């Protein structure tokens, strides 16, 4: 039974180590479990039941990651896309004035359309259209983005009305984050197995006397969501033909596709995939994991799912097969029962792991061709816009649009293909519509 299960995840005992894979899955979970806190917090702010959203977050993350574990056999984990969740709450509900029931209906339509696109293999042509320099630039941008998220979560980097962001004065929270960064680097340098996870646990423990790790007085190890009510019966489709929502659905579809594509490209080489465009199975499963779970998630009470770039932390620990993803999926499922235990880990304790993942992904920068400015500029735009736009999808779209424009103006038509020109036209249409609306 054990051997059969391992085989289903692509585990090969001659090349892989069970302990390493399990540790990789645990590390991935710990660095991304903040979604269990953040997602319910955002969506409850627009009227949704917090316990229901927590349940939907854990279940959909489990489902999507299991699909990747057994079908894709890769160490990639999935969860609700925080950027899309924020758009759900702050744009559809707060700014546009629609109900959360309508917003969930929008996510269902996007999830179904997304799944159809993948089943028709359209994503294959999109991925092949990505220029070679982008395949090196995306991991760099994703790495900076991951590190930025870590620094933001720790409070080392804070908002500033004059400079947008600035360095925060030192306090207990970001002192622990800095300790985590140094400790993670030392443990990786010393090649300590589980170094990133050890750093997270040490920082969590240090945070107790410093008042950063909070253990509630009524702390219990096992807890169940007290109120869970699937939202499928509440979906409101009556406004889906409104012009503003049609435009928004198109935008969301592009963001979902490019977010997952960017993450897959960013993680692929770390797992030993030299050219993911030729690994059609991984590509298809990678997208289907997100699209199917997005549709199901809308029925349960959450938004779009995507491959999480934090999977790189588990890969950095040596995770290479679906066993890593399976471990992460099981932990998301256990989180339904052990939420208090997982939620005492402060986000600042994960900063060291996220920053070191960013450091490791920066290595791809040396493969970018900086001698040709028609190649260098789009690559640079992609790298810098992923963290600044706070979206892998938006950064990739702006970079691709820049690539096509500069190649056309420079007369380098041979560097373009039909697929990338169609993509650029769709991206341009998205921004033009947004500008005119």
Helices and strands as residue ranges (DSSP letters): H 2-8, H 18-32, H 35-44, H 50-67, I 68-72, E 78-80, H 82-87, I 88-95, H 100-119, H 122-129, H 132-154, E 157-160, E 164-167, H 172-189, H 195-209, G 232-234, H 243-268, G 269-271, G 276-278, H 280-300, E 305-307, H 311-316, H 322-343, G 347-350, H 351-361, G 362-367, H 373-388, H 392-410, G 413-415, H 418-436
